[in-house]
Amino acid sequence: MASVKALYFRFFVFVYALYAFFNKGIAYSYLAEVTLVTGLLLILWNLRRYEFAWGKRMTLLAVFVSLSIVYIIRGLASGYSLVDVVRDSVMFNYIGFAFIIYFFKDDLPELIQRLSIVYKWYPFVMCFCFLLSSYNTFFRELILFGGQRLFLYKFGDMGVHLFIASILLLSGNITLRKRYFVMQCIMIVYLLLIVASYSRSGMMSYVLAMGAFLVYTKNVALRRQVFRWIKFVPLLILLALPLFLSTNVEENFQGRSLSLEQLSKNATSIFSFEDDGSTLSDNKAWRLLWWARIVDETFMGPFFLWGKGMGMSLVPVGEAGYDVSEGDLRSPHSFHMTVLARFGVPVFLLWICWMYLHLSHIRKKNTSPHALLFTAITLAFLVNASFDVFLEGPMGAFPFWTFVGLAYAEEVFKQKPENPARLGAG
């Protein structure tokens, strides 16, 4: 059993790295789903040795998984296809990754170390892949799985991963020589400029999560050091700007381009409520319209108790005001609104309750450095998931529930202070 567990551990980290590095391009490989099912089967096989600590938060997660199974049965009984029902249900089924982390209770320091290595290389790999696909048509159009281009990146997701790379670097978990540290910072700033040009949610995820970590970290020395480094940010931007301006990227489907003008528009549009006729304001209005409809149909409509369920489009084909060009619309670009639409108000309130219980630990005095760090990371995921299709798929759900599991397992299986893998997050 030990050898099987060790093999699965390496497979888990390898698949995690693939999803971090290639994002949407690897989504249809179904490697995350294979990793999830295999891990759960190993837990059942080794159930007597599996240590698990129940608490309010983990109990709620177990409730969500159980409800997902009930809703699968409901969707199939309603005549919807198995593929559509299962596709909609995985939004809660991926919670299984949090339970799998408890299976690694004896390997938590090594798991943290391995994930830190992934993010040590993340800025370099992203720069290389992004520039390679930007200037070379062959790599730009390269397809390996499910008709998706391998180097097709969701920039909101990239913003979350850049925050993880940044916070592990600042906390001392990623150690680099001074010259490589500076290079790493330049690459992170370059990638952040790209993220800020294409994704408002990615930009907000990075800023809000970083702010929360700096406010609540108990490591005063780290906080002071970060504020001392802030004065070098303009210099880092100047160093990254030539590469940013020379990057060859076409406009995306929303008409957003890689430019200082687009970056400025994205930043100001977050706080602007005026309809200026741009794709940014149109996109915001489209989402708000859909969210208002979901609230109306649930809190004040026929789907209050059970929601719409699994298997169907959340917007009927041909509905005025919605582009249903692909036949259906399954996610309103907010995980929370998806929960409300599909599960109804009671489950939505349970989800809000779980988020409160989870995030409130970031400000508790007895929260360990590890748990605080991991909670700040999950905050970045939740911010991005509030404005994008993120936790509904493996690209966001796999890493998110992994860090949720790490936060909870850290509180149960605390690492010894002398452990070399212990973070300096403070």
C-alpha positions in Angstrom: 0.0 0.0 0.0 2.9 2.4 0.8 4.3 2.1 -2.7 0.8 2.6 -4.3 0.3 5.7 -2.1 3.7 7.1 -3.1 3.0 6.5 -6.8 -0.4 8.3 -6.5 1.3 11.2 -4.6 3.7 11.8 -7.5 0.8 11.4 -10.0 -1.3 13.9 -8.0 1.5 16.6 -8.1 2.2 15.9 -11.7 -1.4 16.4 -12.8 -1.7 19.5 -10.6 1.4 21.0 -12.4 -0.2 20.2 -15.8 -3.4 22.1 -14.9 -1.5 25.0 -13.4 0.8 25.3 -16.5 -1.6 24.6 -19.3 -5.0 25.6 -17.8 -7.8 25.2 -20.3 -5.6 23.4 -22.9 -5.4 20.4 -20.6 -9.0 20.5 -19.2 -10.4 17.9 -21.7 -7.7 15.4 -20.9 -9.9 14.4 -17.9 -6.7 13.8 -15.8 -8.2 15.7 -12.9 -11.2 13.4 -12.9 -9.0 10.4 -13.1 -6.9 11.8 -10.2 -10.1 12.4 -8.1 -11.7 9.0 -8.7 -8.4 7.2 -8.1 -7.8 9.1 -4.8 -11.3 8.3 -3.5 -10.8 4.6 -4.4 -7.5 4.6 -2.5 -9.3 6.1 0.5 -11.9 3.4 0.4 -9.2 0.7 0.1 -7.4 2.1 3.1 -10.4 3.3 5.0 -9.3 1.9 8.4 -6.1 4.0 8.4 -7.8 7.1 6.9 -7.8 9.9 9.6 -10.4 12.5 9.2 -11.5 15.3 11.5 -15.1 16.4 11.3 -15.9 20.0 11.9 -18.6 22.5 10.7 -16.8 23.3 7.5 -16.0 19.7 6.5 -19.5 18.6 7.4 -21.0 21.3 5.1 -18.6 20.1 2.3 -19.9 16.5 2.8 -23.5 17.8 2.6 -22.7 19.5 -0.7 -21.3 16.3 -2.1 -24.3 14.3 -0.9 -26.7 16.8 -2.4 -24.9 16.6 -5.7 -25.6 12.9 -5.8 -29.3 13.5 -5.0 -29.5 16.2 -7.8 -27.8 13.8 -10.2 -30.7 11.3 -9.6 -33.2 14.1 -9.9 -31.7 15.2 -13.2 -31.7 11.7 -14.7 -35.2 11.1 -13.5 -36.3 14.3 -15.3 -35.1 12.9 -18.6 -31.9 15.0 -19.1 -28.8 13.3 -20.6 -26.2 11.6 -18.4 -23.5 13.8 -19.9 -25.2 17.1 -19.2 -26.3 16.0 -15.7 -22.8 14.9 -14.7 -21.2 17.9 -16.3 -23.3 20.2 -14.1 -22.8 18.1 -10.9 -19.0 18.2 -10.9 -19.1 21.7 -9.4 -19.6 20.1 -6.0 -18.0 16.7 -6.8 -14.6 18.2 -7.1 -14.8 18.8 -3.3 -13.5 15.3 -3.1 -10.0 16.7 -3.5 -10.2 18.3 -0.1 -10.9 14.9 1.4 -8.0 13.4 -0.6 -5.6 15.8 1.1 -6.3 14.0 4.5 -5.0 10.9 2.8 -1.6 12.6 2.6 -1.5 13.4 6.3 2.0 11.9 6.6 3.2 13.7 3.5 1.9 17.2 4.1 5.3 18.9 4.3 6.5 17.2 1.1 3.2 18.1 -0.6 3.7 21.7 0.3 7.3 21.6 -0.9 6.3 20.0 -4.2 3.6 22.5 -4.9 6.0 25.3 -4.0 8.4 23.9 -6.7 5.5 24.0 -9.2 5.0 27.7 -8.4 8.7 28.4 -8.3 8.7 27.6 -12.0 5.3 29.0 -12.8 6.3 32.5 -13.9 9.1 31.2 -16.1 6.9 28.5 -17.7 4.1 31.0 -18.3 6.4 33.5 -19.9 7.9 30.9 -22.1 4.6 29.3 -23.2 2.8 32.7 -23.7 5.6 34.1 -25.8 6.0 30.9 -27.7 2.3 30.7 -28.6 2.2 34.5 -29.3 4.9 34.5 -32.0 4.6 31.0 -33.4 1.4 30.0 -35.3 2.1 26.3 -34.9 2.2 26.4 -31.1 -0.7 28.9 -31.0 -3.0 26.4 -32.9 -1.6 23.2 -31.3 -4.4 21.0 -30.1 -4.0 17.9 -27.9 -7.3 17.4 -26.1 -10.9 18.0 -26.8 -10.5 20.5 -29.6 -8.9 23.0 -27.2 -5.7 24.8 -28.1 -2.9 23.7 -25.6 -1.8 27.2 -25.0 -5.3 28.7 -24.5 -5.2 30.5 -21.2 -7.9 32.0 -19.1 -6.3 35.1 -17.7 -8.4 35.3 -14.6 -7.1 31.9 -13.7 -3.6 33.0 -14.4 -4.1 36.0 -12.0 -4.9 33.5 -9.2 -1.9 31.3 -9.9 0.3 34.4 -10.0 -0.9 35.4 -6.6 0.1 31.9 -5.3 3.5 32.2 -6.9 3.9 35.7 -5.4 2.8 34.9 -1.9 5.0 31.7 -1.7 7.9 33.9 -2.9 7.2 36.6 -0.4 6.6 34.2 2.5 10.0 32.6 2.0 8.7 29.2 0.9 10.2 29.7 -2.5 13.9 30.6 -2.1 15.9 32.2 -4.9 19.3 34.0 -5.2 19.0 37.7 -5.4 19.4 38.0 -9.2 16.9 35.2 -9.9 14.5 36.8 -7.3 14.6 40.0 -9.4 14.0 38.1 -12.6 11.1 36.3 -11.0 9.6 39.6 -9.9 9.9 41.1 -13.4 8.3 38.0 -15.0 5.4 38.2 -12.4 4.9 41.9 -13.2 4.9 41.2 -16.9 2.3 38.5 -16.6 0.2 40.6 -14.3 0.1 43.4 -16.9 -1.2 40.8 -19.3 -3.8 39.6 -16.8 -4.9 43.1 -16.0 -5.4 43.8 -19.8 -7.6 40.8 -20.3 -9.3 40.0 -17.0 -10.8 42.3 -14.4 -11.5 39.4 -12.1 -7.9 38.2 -12.3 -6.7 41.6 -11.4 -9.1 41.9 -8.5 -8.3 38.4 -7.3 -4.6 39.2 -7.0 -5.1 42.6 -5.3 -7.8 41.6 -2.8 -6.1 38.4 -1.7 -2.7 40.1 -1.3 -4.3 42.9 0.7 -6.1 40.4 3.0 -2.9 38.5 3.6 -0.9 41.6 4.4 -3.6 42.9 6.8 -4.1 39.6 8.7 -0.6 38.1 8.7 1.0 37.8 12.1 4.5 38.1 10.7 5.0 41.8 11.2 8.5 41.6 9.8 7.2 40.2 6.6 4.6 42.9 6.3 7.2 45.6 6.8 9.5 44.0 4.3 6.7 43.9 1.6 5.9 47.5 2.2 9.6 48.4 1.8 9.6 46.5 -1.5 6.5 48.3 -2.8 8.7 51.3 -3.7 10.4 49.1 -6.4 7.2 48.3 -8.1 7.4 51.2 -10.6 10.9 50.2 -11.5 9.7 46.6 -12.1 6.9 47.9 -14.3 9.3 49.9 -16.3 11.6 46.8 -16.8 8.6 44.6 -17.8 6.9 47.2 -20.0 9.1 46.8 -23.2 8.3 43.1 -23.2 4.7 43.8 -22.6 4.4 46.3 -25.4 6.3 44.0 -27.8 4.1 40.9 -27.2 2.2 39.9 -30.2 -1.4 39.0 -29.2 -4.6 39.3 -31.2 -7.8 40.8 -29.8 -9.8 38.2 -27.9 -13.5 37.4 -28.6 -14.6 40.3 -26.3 -12.4 42.8 -28.3 -9.8 43.2 -25.6 -6.2 43.7 -26.7 -2.8 43.8 -25.1 -2.1 47.5 -24.6 -1.8 50.2 -22.0 -5.1 51.7 -23.1 -6.9 48.4 -22.5 -5.2 48.0 -19.2 -6.4 51.5 -18.2 -10.0 50.7 -19.4 -10.1 47.5 -17.4 -8.9 49.2 -14.2 -11.4 52.1 -14.4 -14.3 49.9 -15.6 -14.4 48.1 -12.3 -15.6 51.2 -10.5 -17.6 52.7 -13.4 -21.4 52.1 -13.7 -21.9 54.1 -16.8 -22.9 52.4 -20.1 -20.3 53.7 -22.6 -21.2 51.3 -25.3 -17.9 49.3 -24.9 -17.6 45.6 -24.7 -16.6 46.0 -21.0 -19.8 47.8 -20.0 -21.9 45.4 -22.2 -20.3 42.4 -20.6 -21.0 43.8 -17.1 -24.6 44.6 -18.0 -25.1 41.1 -19.5 -23.9 39.4 -16.3 -25.9 41.7 -14.0 -29.1 41.1 -16.0 -28.6 37.3 -15.8 -27.8 37.4 -12.0 -30.9 39.6 -11.4 -33.0 37.0 -13.3 -31.6 34.1 -11.2 -32.3 36.0 -7.9 -35.9 36.8 -9.1 -36.5 33.1 -10.1 -35.2 31.7 -6.8 -35.8 34.2 -4.0 -39.1 35.4 -5.4 -40.0 32.7 -7.9 -40.8 29.0 -8.5 -37.2 27.7 -7.9 -36.8 28.9 -4.3 -36.6 25.5 -2.6 -34.9 23.2 -5.1 -33.5 25.3 -7.9 -33.6 24.3 -11.5 -31.4 21.2 -10.9 -28.9 19.5 -13.2 -28.9 18.8 -16.9 -30.7 21.8 -18.4 -29.5 25.2 -19.8 -30.0 28.0 -17.3 -31.4 30.1 -20.2 -33.9 28.8 -22.7 -32.8 28.7 -26.3 -33.9 31.9 -28.1 -34.4 33.9 -25.0 -34.2 37.6 -25.7 -31.1 39.4 -24.4 -28.9 36.3 -24.3 -26.6 34.9 -26.8 -27.3 31.2 -26.9 -25.3 30.5 -30.0 -23.9 27.2 -28.7 -27.3 25.9 -27.8 -27.2 26.6 -24.1 -25.8 28.7 -21.3 -24.8 26.6 -18.3 -23.0 29.1 -16.0 -23.8 32.7 -15.3 -20.1 33.6 -14.8 -20.4 33.4 -11.0 -20.0 30.1 -9.1 -22.3 31.5 -6.3 -25.1 32.4 -8.8 -24.7 28.9 -10.3 -25.2 27.4 -6.9 -28.3 29.5 -6.4 -29.8 28.7 -9.8 -29.2 25.0 -9.7 -29.7 24.2 -6.0 -32.1 26.9 -4.8 -32.0 29.3 -1.9 -31.4 26.9 1.1 -28.3 25.3 -0.4 -27.1 28.8 -1.6 -27.4 30.0 2.0 -25.4 27.0 3.2 -22.8 27.8 0.6 -22.6 31.4 1.9 -22.4 30.0 5.5 -19.5 27.7 4.4 -17.6 30.6 2.8 -18.1 32.7 6.0 -16.8 29.9 8.2 -13.9 29.3 5.9 -12.7 32.8 5.3 -13.3 34.0 8.9 -10.4 31.9 10.0 -8.0 34.3 8.3 -8.6 36.9 11.1 -8.6 34.5 14.1 -5.7 34.8 16.4 -5.1 31.1 16.8 -4.9 30.5 13.0 -1.6 28.9 12.2 0.7 30.5 9.6 0.0 27.7 7.2 -3.7 27.9 7.5 -3.7 31.7 7.1 -1.6 31.4 3.9 -3.8 28.7 2.4 -7.0 30.7 3.3 -5.7 33.8 1.6 -5.0 31.7 -1.5 -8.5 30.3 -1.5 -9.8 33.8 -1.2 -8.2 34.6 -4.5 -10.0 31.6 -6.1 -13.4 32.7 -4.6 -13.0 36.3 -5.9 -12.2 35.1 -9.4 -15.0 32.5 -9.2 -17.4 35.4 -8.4 -17.0 36.8 -12.0 -15.9 33.9 -14.1 -16.6 30.2 -14.9 -13.8 28.9 -12.6 -14.8 26.4 -9.9 -17.2 24.7 -12.2 -14.4 23.1 -14.1 -11.1 21.2 -13.2 -8.8 24.2 -14.0 -10.1 26.1 -10.9 -11.7 23.3 -8.8 -8.7 21.0 -8.6 -6.2 23.6 -7.1 -9.0 25.3 -5.1 -10.2 22.3 -3.2 -6.6 21.1 -2.8 -5.7 24.3 -0.9 -9.0 24.1 1.1 -7.9 20.6 2.1 -4.4 21.8 3.0 -5.9 24.6 5.2 -8.0 22.1 7.2 -5.5 19.3 7.3 -2.9 21.8 8.6 -5.1 22.6 11.6 -5.5 18.8 12.3 -2.0 17.6 11.6 0.2 20.5 12.6 3.7 20.4 11.4 6.6 20.5 13.9 8.4 23.9 14.0 11.8 22.3 13.1 10.4 20.8 9.9 12.4 22.2 7.0 9.3 22.4 4.8 7.5 24.8 7.2 6.5 28.1 5.6 7.6 31.4 6.8 4.2 33.0 6.1 3.8 34.2 9.7 
